[in-house]
Amino acid sequence: MANNSETQAVNLLLSGSRVTTGFRSSLFDAANRAGMSVNEFVITAAAEKLKQRGASFPGVFRKGDFDEMAGAA
C-alpha cells in the first residue's frame, strides 16, 4: 500500500509560546471539560479554524469530531 505524504503521521513541536495565567487556566479547564489533553484540544481548535478557511487535511479526524468539539466548548 502506497504511503500518501498528506496522511503520513509526523511530529508537531511547538515551543516558545507565552500566555497569561488566566488564559492558561481557561485552556486547561476547557480541555478538561472536553475530556481531552491540552495538546488534543489546541490541535482540534486549530483544525476547526483551518477547516473554516477551506483547508483539507485527510486522515487526521473522523466524521463527527468537529461536531463533538463544538458541543464541548
N, C-alpha and C positions, 0 to 999 in steps of 0.2 A: 504494500500500500504506500503510495507516494505521500510525503510529508509536505503539506502546504505551508509556506513560510508565514502566511497570515494567521494560521491557527496553531503554530508551534508555541509551546509554553516557554516564557522567558522570565527572568527575574526583573522586578521593578524596585530599584533602590532610590529612595528619596531621602535627602538629608538637608540640614541647614534651615529647616522650617522653624520659625518662631511665631508664637501666637500668645495672646493674653491668657492669663489664668482662667478667666471666665469662659473664653472660647474653648479652651482645652476641656474644662469641666463639662460644658454643654456637649461637646463632641463625644466624650466618653459616656455621658449619660444617654445620649441618643443612640449610640452604638449598642449599649447595654439593653436599652428598651427594645431595639430591633432584633436582639438575640444574635448579634454578630460581633466579631472583633472590630477594633477601630480601623485596622487596615481594610477589612472587607467593606466596612461602612463607607470609608473615604473612596475606595475604588469604585464602589457601586454608585456613589453620588457623582463622581467624575464621569462614569459611563452614561448615567442618565443625561447629563449635560451634553456629552458628545452625541448621544442618540437624538436629542432635541435639535441639534445642529445638523443632523443628517448623516453623521458618521456611521460606518458599517464596520463591525468587528465580530466576525463569526467565531463560534467555538468557545466563547467566554461565559455567556449567560444562557440559561434555559428559559423557555417560554414561561411567562408569569413572574420572573424575577423582578422586573421593574414594577409590576403591579403590587407585589408583596412589599417592596421597599417604600412605595408611595403610601401605603397604608400604615407602615411602621413609624414614619417620621412625624 
